[in-house]
Amino acid sequence: MSEMRVVGVRVELPANQPILLLRETEGERYLPIWIGSVEATAIALEQQGVRPARPLTHDLLKDVIGGLGRELEQVIITDLQESTFFAELVFDGDVRVSARPSDSVALALRMGVPIHAEEGVLDEAGLIIPDEQEDEVEKFREFLDSVSPEDFRGADT
């Protein structure tokens, strides 16, 4: 299992589909995961330190976990089946709850817990970006610095 860090979220054109990009903290593999626009917004807001006037769903879940006296210890991206990623929230007492990776990452960022990916997932979907493509990763980071949460809102909102 490898610890991952969030590189960021961007909207992939022309489909206007948000993608979450994770990278091994002690490795070279990246893990791209297609996610929904609501989750992309939640992740982007947290990364930018934006505090909405009212708690979003992931903020509420964080408060509920704390209110119940539980502790989220880590998030694990556990599986990939037919192009769908699966994750687990791991709580104190080894209580595990199945969740979508996008929700898991949004919650992990809010609670300051590590994000891990199973080796099988990284073997199947992990990407190594050659040095000449590192510029693209830097451009991605620059994009993240310039993007606002409104950029993730769909045409129907």
CYANA upper distance limits for C-alpha pairs under 8 A (distance plus 0.5 A):
  1 MET  CA    116 HIS  CA      6.88
  1 MET  CA    117 ALA  CA      6.11
  1 MET  CA    118 GLU  CA      4.98
  1 MET  CA    119 GLU  CA      5.68
  2 SER  CA     24 GLU  CA      6.88
  2 SER  CA     25 THR  CA      8.22
  2 SER  CA     26 GLU  CA      8.28
  2 SER  CA    116 HIS  CA      5.87
  2 SER  CA    117 ALA  CA      5.94
  2 SER  CA    118 GLU  CA      7.06
  2 SER  CA    119 GLU  CA      7.33
  3 GLU  CA     24 GLU  CA      6.32
  3 GLU  CA     25 THR  CA      6.32
  3 GLU  CA     26 GLU  CA      7.97
  3 GLU  CA    114 PRO  CA      7.32
  3 GLU  CA    115 ILE  CA      6.26
  3 GLU  CA    116 HIS  CA      4.78
  3 GLU  CA    117 ALA  CA      7.01
  4 MET  CA     22 LEU  CA      6.51
  4 MET  CA     23 ARG  CA      5.77
  4 MET  CA     24 GLU  CA      4.87
  4 MET  CA     25 THR  CA      5.82
  4 MET  CA    114 PRO  CA      7.98
  4 MET  CA    115 ILE  CA      5.88
  4 MET  CA    116 HIS  CA      5.89
  4 MET  CA    117 ALA  CA      7.34
  5 ARG  CA     22 LEU  CA      5.98
  5 ARG  CA     23 ARG  CA      5.88
  5 ARG  CA     24 GLU  CA      6.79
  5 ARG  CA     25 THR  CA      6.49
  5 ARG  CA    115 ILE  CA      7.31
  6 VAL  CA     20 LEU  CA      8.21
  6 VAL  CA     21 LEU  CA      6.76
  6 VAL  CA     22 LEU  CA      5.10
  6 VAL  CA     23 ARG  CA      7.03
  7 VAL  CA     20 LEU  CA      8.32
  7 VAL  CA     21 LEU  CA      5.94
  7 VAL  CA     22 LEU  CA      5.87
  7 VAL  CA     23 ARG  CA      7.02
  7 VAL  CA    141 ARG  CA      7.69
  8 GLY  CA     20 LEU  CA      6.50
  8 GLY  CA     21 LEU  CA      6.05
  8 GLY  CA     22 LEU  CA      7.73
  8 GLY  CA     43 ILE  CA      8.47
  8 GLY  CA     44 ALA  CA      7.80
  8 GLY  CA     47 GLN  CA      8.43
  8 GLY  CA    140 PHE  CA      8.49
  8 GLY  CA    141 ARG  CA      7.70
  8 GLY  CA    144 LEU  CA      7.01
  9 VAL  CA     18 PRO  CA      7.13
  9 VAL  CA     19 ILE  CA      6.08
  9 VAL  CA     20 LEU  CA      5.07
  9 VAL  CA     21 LEU  CA      6.69
  9 VAL  CA     40 ALA  CA      6.78
  9 VAL  CA     43 ILE  CA      7.91
  9 VAL  CA     44 ALA  CA      7.13
  9 VAL  CA    144 LEU  CA      7.45
 10 ARG  CA     18 PRO  CA      5.99
 10 ARG  CA     19 ILE  CA      6.07
 10 ARG  CA     20 LEU  CA      7.38
 10 ARG  CA     40 ALA  CA      8.44
 10 ARG  CA    140 PHE  CA      8.14
 10 ARG  CA    143 PHE  CA      8.17
 10 ARG  CA    144 LEU  CA      7.40
 11 VAL  CA     16 ASN  CA      6.08
 11 VAL  CA     17 GLN  CA      5.90
 11 VAL  CA     18 PRO  CA      4.66
 11 VAL  CA     19 ILE  CA      6.67
 11 VAL  CA    152 PHE  CA      7.62
 12 GLU  CA     16 ASN  CA      5.91
 12 GLU  CA     17 GLN  CA      5.70
 12 GLU  CA     18 PRO  CA      6.33
 12 GLU  CA     19 ILE  CA      7.15
 13 LEU  CA     17 GLN  CA      7.45
 17 GLN  CA     34 TRP  CA      7.58
 17 GLN  CA     35 ILE  CA      7.91
 17 GLN  CA     36 GLY  CA      7.86
 17 GLN  CA     37 SER  CA      7.96
 18 PRO  CA     34 TRP  CA      6.54
 18 PRO  CA     35 ILE  CA      6.13
 18 PRO  CA     36 GLY  CA      6.81
 18 PRO  CA     37 SER  CA      6.59
 18 PRO  CA     40 ALA  CA      6.87
 18 PRO  CA    152 PHE  CA      7.93
 19 ILE  CA     32 PRO  CA      6.95
 19 ILE  CA     33 ILE  CA      6.02
 19 ILE  CA     34 TRP  CA      4.88
 19 ILE  CA     35 ILE  CA      6.13
 19 ILE  CA     40 ALA  CA      8.17
 20 LEU  CA     32 PRO  CA      6.17
 20 LEU  CA     33 ILE  CA      5.57
 20 LEU  CA     34 TRP  CA      6.69
 20 LEU  CA     35 ILE  CA      7.09
 20 LEU  CA     40 ALA  CA      7.90
 20 LEU  CA    102 SER  CA      8.22
 21 LEU  CA     30 TYR  CA      7.28
 21 LEU  CA     31 LEU  CA      6.26
 21 LEU  CA     32 PRO  CA      5.06
 21 LEU  CA     33 ILE  CA      6.93
 22 LEU  CA     30 TYR  CA      6.05
 22 LEU  CA     31 LEU  CA      5.49
 22 LEU  CA     32 PRO  CA      6.85
 23 ARG  CA     27 GLY  CA      8.24
 23 ARG  CA     28 GLU  CA      7.67
 23 ARG  CA     29 ARG  CA      6.37
 23 ARG  CA     30 TYR  CA      4.78
 23 ARG  CA     31 LEU  CA      6.60
 24 GLU  CA     28 GLU  CA      6.72
 24 GLU  CA     29 ARG  CA      6.24
 24 GLU  CA     30 TYR  CA      6.96
 28 GLU  CA    128 ILE  CA      6.39
 28 GLU  CA    129 ILE  CA      8.11
 29 ARG  CA    122 LEU  CA      7.92
 29 ARG  CA    126 GLY  CA      5.99
 29 ARG  CA    127 LEU  CA      5.67
 29 ARG  CA    128 ILE  CA      5.29
 29 ARG  CA    129 ILE  CA      7.93
 30 TYR  CA    126 GLY  CA      5.88
 30 TYR  CA    127 LEU  CA      5.52
 30 TYR  CA    128 ILE  CA      6.74
 30 TYR  CA    129 ILE  CA      8.06
 31 LEU  CA    122 LEU  CA      7.41
 31 LEU  CA    125 ALA  CA      6.94
 31 LEU  CA    126 GLY  CA      5.31
 31 LEU  CA    127 LEU  CA      6.83
 32 PRO  CA    125 ALA  CA      8.21
 32 PRO  CA    126 GLY  CA      7.98
 33 ILE  CA     85 PHE  CA      8.11
 35 ILE  CA     39 GLU  CA      7.23
 35 ILE  CA     40 ALA  CA      7.15
 35 ILE  CA    102 SER  CA      6.61
 36 GLY  CA     40 ALA  CA      6.67
 36 GLY  CA    102 SER  CA      8.31
 37 SER  CA     41 THR  CA      6.57
 37 SER  CA    152 PHE  CA      6.10
 37 SER  CA    153 ARG  CA      6.87
 37 SER  CA    154 GLY  CA      7.44
 38 VAL  CA     42 ALA  CA      6.81
 38 VAL  CA    152 PHE  CA      8.11
 38 VAL  CA    153 ARG  CA      8.07
 39 GLU  CA     43 ILE  CA      6.66
 39 GLU  CA    102 SER  CA      6.43
 39 GLU  CA    103 ASP  CA      6.90
 39 GLU  CA    106 ALA  CA      7.55
 40 ALA  CA     44 ALA  CA      6.54
 40 ALA  CA    102 SER  CA      8.11
 40 ALA  CA    152 PHE  CA      7.22
 41 THR  CA     45 LEU  CA      6.45
 41 THR  CA    149 PRO  CA      5.89
 41 THR  CA    150 GLU  CA      8.35
 41 THR  CA    152 PHE  CA      6.36
 41 THR  CA    153 ARG  CA      8.12
 42 ALA  CA     46 GLU  CA      6.82
 42 ALA  CA     56 LEU  CA      8.11
 42 ALA  CA     58 HIS  CA      8.00
 42 ALA  CA    106 ALA  CA      6.75
 43 ILE  CA     47 GLN  CA      6.68
 43 ILE  CA    105 VAL  CA      7.92
 43 ILE  CA    106 ALA  CA      5.55
 43 ILE  CA    109 LEU  CA      8.10
 44 ALA  CA     48 GLN  CA      6.60
 44 ALA  CA    148 SER  CA      8.27
 44 ALA  CA    149 PRO  CA      6.84
 45 LEU  CA     49 GLY  CA      6.59
 45 LEU  CA     50 VAL  CA      5.59
 45 LEU  CA     51 ARG  CA      7.86
 45 LEU  CA    149 PRO  CA      6.79
 46 GLU  CA     50 VAL  CA      6.57
 46 GLU  CA     51 ARG  CA      8.15
 46 GLU  CA    106 ALA  CA      8.13
 46 GLU  CA    109 LEU  CA      7.43
 46 GLU  CA    110 ARG  CA      7.33
 47 GLN  CA    109 LEU  CA      8.23
 52 PRO  CA     56 LEU  CA      7.94
 55 PRO  CA     59 ASP  CA      5.78
 55 PRO  CA     60 LEU  CA      6.40
 56 LEU  CA     60 LEU  CA      6.68
 57 THR  CA     61 LEU  CA      6.68
 58 HIS  CA     62 LYS  CA      6.70
 58 HIS  CA    103 ASP  CA      7.86
 58 HIS  CA    106 ALA  CA      7.11
 58 HIS  CA    107 LEU  CA      6.18
 58 HIS  CA    110 ARG  CA      8.28
 59 ASP  CA     63 ASP  CA      6.82
 59 ASP  CA    107 LEU  CA      8.09
 59 ASP  CA    110 ARG  CA      7.71
 60 LEU  CA     64 VAL  CA      6.65
 61 LEU  CA     65 ILE  CA      6.62
 61 LEU  CA    107 LEU  CA      8.24
 62 LYS  CA     66 GLY  CA      6.84
 62 LYS  CA    107 LEU  CA      7.36
 62 LYS  CA    110 ARG  CA      7.77
 62 LYS  CA    111 MET  CA      7.39
 63 ASP  CA     67 GLY  CA      6.40
 64 VAL  CA     68 LEU  CA      6.60
 65 ILE  CA     69 GLY  CA      6.99
 65 ILE  CA     70 ARG  CA      5.96
 65 ILE  CA     71 GLU  CA      7.31
 65 ILE  CA     72 LEU  CA      8.18
 66 GLY  CA     70 ARG  CA      6.26
 66 GLY  CA     71 GLU  CA      7.37
 70 ARG  CA     91 PHE  CA      7.48
 70 ARG  CA     92 ASP  CA      7.13
 71 GLU  CA     91 PHE  CA      6.06
 71 GLU  CA     92 ASP  CA      5.98
 72 LEU  CA     89 LEU  CA      7.52
 72 LEU  CA     90 VAL  CA      6.52
 72 LEU  CA     91 PHE  CA      4.88
 72 LEU  CA     92 ASP  CA      6.92
 72 LEU  CA    111 MET  CA      8.01
 72 LEU  CA    113 VAL  CA      7.65
 73 GLU  CA     89 LEU  CA      8.43
 73 GLU  CA     90 VAL  CA      6.19
 73 GLU  CA     91 PHE  CA      5.76
 73 GLU  CA     92 ASP  CA      6.78
 73 GLU  CA    113 VAL  CA      6.55
 73 GLU  CA    114 PRO  CA      8.01
 74 GLN  CA     89 LEU  CA      6.86
 74 GLN  CA     90 VAL  CA      5.82
 74 GLN  CA     91 PHE  CA      7.67
 74 GLN  CA    108 ALA  CA      7.67
 74 GLN  CA    113 VAL  CA      5.80
 74 GLN  CA    114 PRO  CA      5.62
 74 GLN  CA    115 ILE  CA      6.50
 74 GLN  CA    116 HIS  CA      7.97
 75 VAL  CA     87 ALA  CA      7.58
 75 VAL  CA     88 GLU  CA      6.34
 75 VAL  CA     89 LEU  CA      5.35
 75 VAL  CA     90 VAL  CA      6.48
 75 VAL  CA    104 SER  CA      6.72
 75 VAL  CA    105 VAL  CA      7.75
 75 VAL  CA    108 ALA  CA      7.10
 75 VAL  CA    113 VAL  CA      7.83
 75 VAL  CA    114 PRO  CA      6.88
 75 VAL  CA    115 ILE  CA      5.31
 75 VAL  CA    116 HIS  CA      6.58
 76 ILE  CA     87 ALA  CA      5.93
 76 ILE  CA     88 GLU  CA      5.79
 76 ILE  CA     89 LEU  CA      7.18
 76 ILE  CA     90 VAL  CA      8.04
 76 ILE  CA    115 ILE  CA      6.40
 76 ILE  CA    116 HIS  CA      5.13
 76 ILE  CA    117 ALA  CA      5.92
 76 ILE  CA    118 GLU  CA      7.62
 77 ILE  CA     85 PHE  CA      7.72
 77 ILE  CA     86 PHE  CA      6.39
 77 ILE  CA     87 ALA  CA      4.65
 77 ILE  CA     88 GLU  CA      7.02
 77 ILE  CA    101 PRO  CA      6.82
 77 ILE  CA    115 ILE  CA      8.21
 77 ILE  CA    116 HIS  CA      6.65
 77 ILE  CA    117 ALA  CA      5.03
 77 ILE  CA    118 GLU  CA      6.72
 77 ILE  CA    121 VAL  CA      8.06
 78 THR  CA     85 PHE  CA      8.14
 78 THR  CA     86 PHE  CA      6.12
 78 THR  CA     87 ALA  CA      5.55
 78 THR  CA     88 GLU  CA      7.30
 78 THR  CA    117 ALA  CA      6.74
 78 THR  CA    118 GLU  CA      5.92
 78 THR  CA    121 VAL  CA      7.40
 79 ASP  CA     85 PHE  CA      6.24
 79 ASP  CA     86 PHE  CA      5.55
 79 ASP  CA     87 ALA  CA      7.43
 79 ASP  CA    118 GLU  CA      7.77
 79 ASP  CA    120 GLY  CA      7.87
 79 ASP  CA    121 VAL  CA      6.22
 80 LEU  CA     84 THR  CA      5.94
 80 LEU  CA     85 PHE  CA      4.93
 80 LEU  CA     86 PHE  CA      6.68
 80 LEU  CA    121 VAL  CA      6.53
 80 LEU  CA    124 GLU  CA      8.47
 81 GLN  CA     85 PHE  CA      7.03
 81 GLN  CA     86 PHE  CA      8.49
 85 PHE  CA    100 ARG  CA      7.70
 85 PHE  CA    101 PRO  CA      7.19
 86 PHE  CA     98 SER  CA      7.95
 86 PHE  CA     99 ALA  CA      7.19
 86 PHE  CA    100 ARG  CA      6.20
 86 PHE  CA    101 PRO  CA      6.60
 87 ALA  CA     98 SER  CA      6.44
 87 ALA  CA     99 ALA  CA      5.73
 87 ALA  CA    100 ARG  CA      6.08
 87 ALA  CA    101 PRO  CA      5.63
 87 ALA  CA    104 SER  CA      7.51
 88 GLU  CA     96 ARG  CA      6.62
 88 GLU  CA     97 VAL  CA      5.86
 88 GLU  CA     98 SER  CA      5.00
 88 GLU  CA     99 ALA  CA      5.92
 88 GLU  CA    100 ARG  CA      8.25
 88 GLU  CA    101 PRO  CA      8.37
 88 GLU  CA    104 SER  CA      7.86
 89 LEU  CA     96 ARG  CA      6.07
 89 LEU  CA     97 VAL  CA      5.62
 89 LEU  CA     98 SER  CA      6.93
 89 LEU  CA     99 ALA  CA      7.21
 89 LEU  CA    104 SER  CA      7.11
 90 VAL  CA     94 ASP  CA      6.65
 90 VAL  CA     95 VAL  CA      6.34
 90 VAL  CA     96 ARG  CA      5.18
 90 VAL  CA     97 VAL  CA      7.21
 91 PHE  CA     95 VAL  CA      5.49
 91 PHE  CA     96 ARG  CA      6.69
 99 ALA  CA    103 ASP  CA      7.32
 99 ALA  CA    104 SER  CA      6.82
100 ARG  CA    104 SER  CA      6.61
101 PRO  CA    105 VAL  CA      6.45
102 SER  CA    106 ALA  CA      6.72
103 ASP  CA    107 LEU  CA      6.64
104 SER  CA    108 ALA  CA      6.50
105 VAL  CA    109 LEU  CA      6.61
105 VAL  CA    115 ILE  CA      7.59
106 ALA  CA    110 ARG  CA      7.02
107 LEU  CA    111 MET  CA      6.65
108 ALA  CA    112 GLY  CA      6.18
108 ALA  CA    113 VAL  CA      5.63
108 ALA  CA    114 PRO  CA      7.26
108 ALA  CA    115 ILE  CA      7.38
109 LEU  CA    113 VAL  CA      7.34
117 ALA  CA    121 VAL  CA      7.13
117 ALA  CA    122 LEU  CA      7.32
118 GLU  CA    122 LEU  CA      7.07
119 GLU  CA    123 ASP  CA      6.42
120 GLY  CA    124 GLU  CA      6.66
121 VAL  CA    125 ALA  CA      6.39
121 VAL  CA    126 GLY  CA      7.63
122 LEU  CA    126 GLY  CA      4.80
122 LEU  CA    127 LEU  CA      8.41
129 ILE  CA    133 GLN  CA      6.41
129 ILE  CA    134 GLU  CA      7.24
130 PRO  CA    134 GLU  CA      7.25
133 GLN  CA    137 VAL  CA      7.41
134 GLU  CA    138 GLU  CA      6.81
135 ASP  CA    139 LYS  CA      6.59
136 GLU  CA    140 PHE  CA      6.60
137 VAL  CA    141 ARG  CA      6.80
138 GLU  CA    142 GLU  CA      6.73
139 LYS  CA    143 PHE  CA      6.54
140 PHE  CA    144 LEU  CA      6.74
141 ARG  CA    145 ASP  CA      6.84
142 GLU  CA    146 SER  CA      6.93
143 PHE  CA    147 VAL  CA      6.53
147 VAL  CA    151 ASP  CA      7.08
148 SER  CA    152 PHE  CA      8.23
149 PRO  CA    153 ARG  CA      7.82
153 ARG  CA    157 THR  CA      6.88
